[in-house]
Each structure stands twice: as C-alpha cells, then as structure tokens.
Amino acid sequence: MDVDRDRVRAAGERIIRGLFFIETGRALSPATPIRIEPKPGITDSTPAIQQFARMYERCPDARRRAIGDAFSYVVAFYPQFSIWFLLLYDHFAWLATVQD
C-alpha cells in the first residue's frame, strides 16, 4: 500500500499543534513553521534519534508524556524553538521542530 506522506505529515503537525497548546497554554499561529518528518520502523540506532536524544538530554525544559502503551511523546523547549518526538505503538514516529 502506498502511503500519502503529505497526509501523514499533516496529521503529525496537527497533533503537535494541539500538544503545544497543552504543554504551554499558547496556541501556535497557523503561520508558525513546523518541520516534521514521519519515520516508520524507527530504532535507537537511527541517526536522527541519536541526535534528538543528545539535544533532549541537554535541555533544561524537557518533558515526557504517555497515553497508555499506544502513544507517547517527548519535547524539549528551547528559547526560540522546540523539538518533538512522537511515537505511535512503539513503531511509527514523527520528528519535528517548531520555530516559536
């Protein structure tokens, strides 16, 4: 089956916009740039995950949340941007940055 990557990106972006509001109490403007990339079958050895982990560990405002075993996310807030890692069923992930 072919995956419509634009729709998968749009779904991840919409989730991040909602989670941003939950985490900060502020809504993102529709013009706020979100760079997002879906990553199916992600593992700890994936270079993008290793880079994300290094940035996450250094951030003083790093948060982690989960909804049962189905969905979890981590976010690190820096002064001008945030980085996001969303994980669905321990298999499908989105990596994103939000310019704020």
Contacts in CASP RR format, 6 or more apart in sequence:
PFRMAT RR
TARGET T0000
AUTHOR 0000-0000-0000
METHOD contacts of the structure
MODEL  1
MDVDRDRVRAAGERIIRGLFFIETGRALSPATPIRIEPKPGITDSTPAIQ
QFARMYERCPDARRRAIGDAFSYVVAFYPQFSIWFLLLYDHFAWLATVQD
5 38 0 8 1.000
8 38 0 8 1.000
9 36 0 8 1.000
9 37 0 8 1.000
9 38 0 8 1.000
9 94 0 8 1.000
12 36 0 8 1.000
12 38 0 8 1.000
12 86 0 8 1.000
12 94 0 8 1.000
12 96 0 8 1.000
13 34 0 8 1.000
13 36 0 8 1.000
13 96 0 8 1.000
15 86 0 8 1.000
15 94 0 8 1.000
16 34 0 8 1.000
16 36 0 8 1.000
16 84 0 8 1.000
16 86 0 8 1.000
16 94 0 8 1.000
16 96 0 8 1.000
16 98 0 8 1.000
17 27 0 8 1.000
17 28 0 8 1.000
17 34 0 8 1.000
19 73 0 8 1.000
19 75 0 8 1.000
19 84 0 8 1.000
19 86 0 8 1.000
20 26 0 8 1.000
20 27 0 8 1.000
20 28 0 8 1.000
20 82 0 8 1.000
20 98 0 8 1.000
21 27 0 8 1.000
21 28 0 8 1.000
23 63 0 8 1.000
23 75 0 8 1.000
23 77 0 8 1.000
24 77 0 8 1.000
28 34 0 8 1.000
28 98 0 8 1.000
28 100 0 8 1.000
32 98 0 8 1.000
32 99 0 8 1.000
32 100 0 8 1.000
33 98 0 8 1.000
33 99 0 8 1.000
34 96 0 8 1.000
34 97 0 8 1.000
34 98 0 8 1.000
34 99 0 8 1.000
35 96 0 8 1.000
35 97 0 8 1.000
36 94 0 8 1.000
36 95 0 8 1.000
36 96 0 8 1.000
37 48 0 8 1.000
37 94 0 8 1.000
37 95 0 8 1.000
37 96 0 8 1.000
38 92 0 8 1.000
38 93 0 8 1.000
38 94 0 8 1.000
39 46 0 8 1.000
39 48 0 8 1.000
39 92 0 8 1.000
39 93 0 8 1.000
39 94 0 8 1.000
39 95 0 8 1.000
40 91 0 8 1.000
40 92 0 8 1.000
40 93 0 8 1.000
41 91 0 8 1.000
41 92 0 8 1.000
41 93 0 8 1.000
42 48 0 8 1.000
42 49 0 8 1.000
42 87 0 8 1.000
42 91 0 8 1.000
42 92 0 8 1.000
42 93 0 8 1.000
43 49 0 8 1.000
44 50 0 8 1.000
48 95 0 8 1.000
49 85 0 8 1.000
49 95 0 8 1.000
52 83 0 8 1.000
52 85 0 8 1.000
52 95 0 8 1.000
55 76 0 8 1.000
55 83 0 8 1.000
56 62 0 8 1.000
56 74 0 8 1.000
56 76 0 8 1.000
56 83 0 8 1.000
56 85 0 8 1.000
59 76 0 8 1.000
59 77 0 8 1.000
59 78 0 8 1.000
59 83 0 8 1.000
61 76 0 8 1.000
61 77 0 8 1.000
61 78 0 8 1.000
62 74 0 8 1.000
62 75 0 8 1.000
62 76 0 8 1.000
62 77 0 8 1.000
63 74 0 8 1.000
63 75 0 8 1.000
63 76 0 8 1.000
63 77 0 8 1.000
64 72 0 8 1.000
64 73 0 8 1.000
64 74 0 8 1.000
65 72 0 8 1.000
65 73 0 8 1.000
65 74 0 8 1.000
66 72 0 8 1.000
66 73 0 8 1.000
69 89 0 8 1.000
69 90 0 8 1.000
70 88 0 8 1.000
70 89 0 8 1.000
71 86 0 8 1.000
71 87 0 8 1.000
71 88 0 8 1.000
71 89 0 8 1.000
72 86 0 8 1.000
72 87 0 8 1.000
73 84 0 8 1.000
73 85 0 8 1.000
73 86 0 8 1.000
73 87 0 8 1.000
74 84 0 8 1.000
74 85 0 8 1.000
75 82 0 8 1.000
75 83 0 8 1.000
75 84 0 8 1.000
75 85 0 8 1.000
76 82 0 8 1.000
76 83 0 8 1.000
80 99 0 8 1.000
80 100 0 8 1.000
81 97 0 8 1.000
81 98 0 8 1.000
81 99 0 8 1.000
81 100 0 8 1.000
82 97 0 8 1.000
82 98 0 8 1.000
82 100 0 8 1.000
83 95 0 8 1.000
83 96 0 8 1.000
83 97 0 8 1.000
83 98 0 8 1.000
84 94 0 8 1.000
84 95 0 8 1.000
84 96 0 8 1.000
84 97 0 8 1.000
84 98 0 8 1.000
85 93 0 8 1.000
85 94 0 8 1.000
85 95 0 8 1.000
85 96 0 8 1.000
86 93 0 8 1.000
86 94 0 8 1.000
86 96 0 8 1.000
87 93 0 8 1.000
END
